[in-house]
């Protein structure tokens, strides 16, 4: 049952008091074809048991600044506040906030654009010293974090609340004490403010709008707070009128008590709503990011800020809702469009690649990243053999893939061997492969790794209930580790997925001055596709709906910030490239962690080319422009594709239209073997291009 987008928003507003991360709900208006189901309370929480796995810390535990009883918040925009050697600045959008020696500081990042980077570093424009000797994260939810500042004896002095999407920073005193500020605030025109770097910053103290100078010292640098009193600060937006500032003062006077999320997933669209509950039920201040452009439930006439993600509108809202196009999960290419000659050509290559898998020439590594990619590679090859009626090849591939998946999914595997198995880290509350890769022992990249496992299992077990049942105890743990809608087994809810930002974060501890980051957003999209296919294979409709929501949301943010963003946005003027391959909380780079090759910048954003990859397509002209930047020469020269990720770029080219696919096919037939990614085969490369070349133009 589906409801129109406007009706879904109304339902979302009715859910404003539900602090859920899993119930369907809500969206926004502005996307005519987007529909989402009417809201129901339904939490996506696989029935998992972490005690099935051996307990082991694969890496030393990080230093934790975390109150008792809280799940370690890995892969969050604020992870470094709680985990790692020292807290780093965090970027809740639009502010940047950091802990300091005796308290904290915030600033509105001043965007600096270079040829290769869009920079918005932490700039401590207003600081506050409360005499703190230490700090711990004492609470967090879907979009806010509370830091308890403590004195030398370990007693609470007060609580700093940082809310994602809010231009307001709030501190509440737990005892009577003074707040010493780095800027002098003076009262004029009915508000207390200061000017830093040509921008007005407003202080809303315990007296609120009625008594803006309450508690301020004569020089305006010290604010006296009694226990239970709070102070809030915000930078005045660009273009904000006096009335707009008054509205923001009123909003800043309301403490946000909780942020909750709800979602919906329909055939045409997915919808997201964040509800910012306040002490008196009134609206608060939020900023609307580019991927939330069709948002409803918000009044967005309070000015703008320039950010590394583009120009954002400043709004007031209780519930901010928005919608994104749906992406249909998929694990098979449509081979029915192929003619006899294409099927014959493809069958020959499938047989050759299947023989290479059986002979071990196409390897199956033991770490969770490359091992997972190999499983997904063979699952794709299996679907081709099935679709072409190659019974012998399909039987061998199915048997081998099922055997390897069963080995990985043995709950006690790590008690009998040192590879191809998983353990439970009780300190980080996460599932880790015994042979880690790319820092997975520190919770890095788990959605990338486990997405491949879930994809392969979802494909091969789609029509094999017995296999699905055998794999479920461990595969459900992998799903829960990265995406459980409610905390199970001590894990945080939605470990990697940032509801407000609409995308995932890859670093476990985020020990960086630029916040957390994500590079291969396409592998995140792939992960939620794998999650949906696994949910389908196991009949978990609630998990499938959640996966569909995450899939559509991540794909929309991938286009908005990585591959297809608005290069004409004034905030981004001067950036010299088509894509930003590495997106951080505080910057966006034309760079990767592993290569300076131009082809790597785009290739890492389009692999793996699964059947859902068209969700990353964007405008055909933009695809061609992205490729022109990535290749070694003109697109019509086969030598230009002899680059890192050459196969993935050829598959991406096919998304521009059938003529582009046909041209890519001519190159792919002779592409050097070393340019075939280890998660791909030449058979799948050809199948992708043949099927796309046979489709009508979009």
PyMOL commands that set and color helices and strands:
alter all, ss='L'
color gray80, all
select helices_A, chain A and resi 5-14+50-52+79-82+242-252+290-292+335-337+340-359+368-387+391-408+413-415+440-442+446-460+465-483+521-538+541-563+570-572+598-603+613-616+620-630+638-641+646-656+658-668+673-675+682-693
alter helices_A, ss='H'
color red, helices_A
select strands_A, chain A and resi 3-4+35-36+95-99+103-108+112-113+117-119+126-129+134-140+144-150+156-163+168-173+177-181+186-188+191-196+199-204+222-225+230-235+256-265+269-278+284-288+296-299+304-307+310-325+422-425+430-433+497-498+503-504+517-518+582-584+587-589
alter strands_A, ss='S'
color yellow, strands_A
deselect
rebuild
show_as cartoon
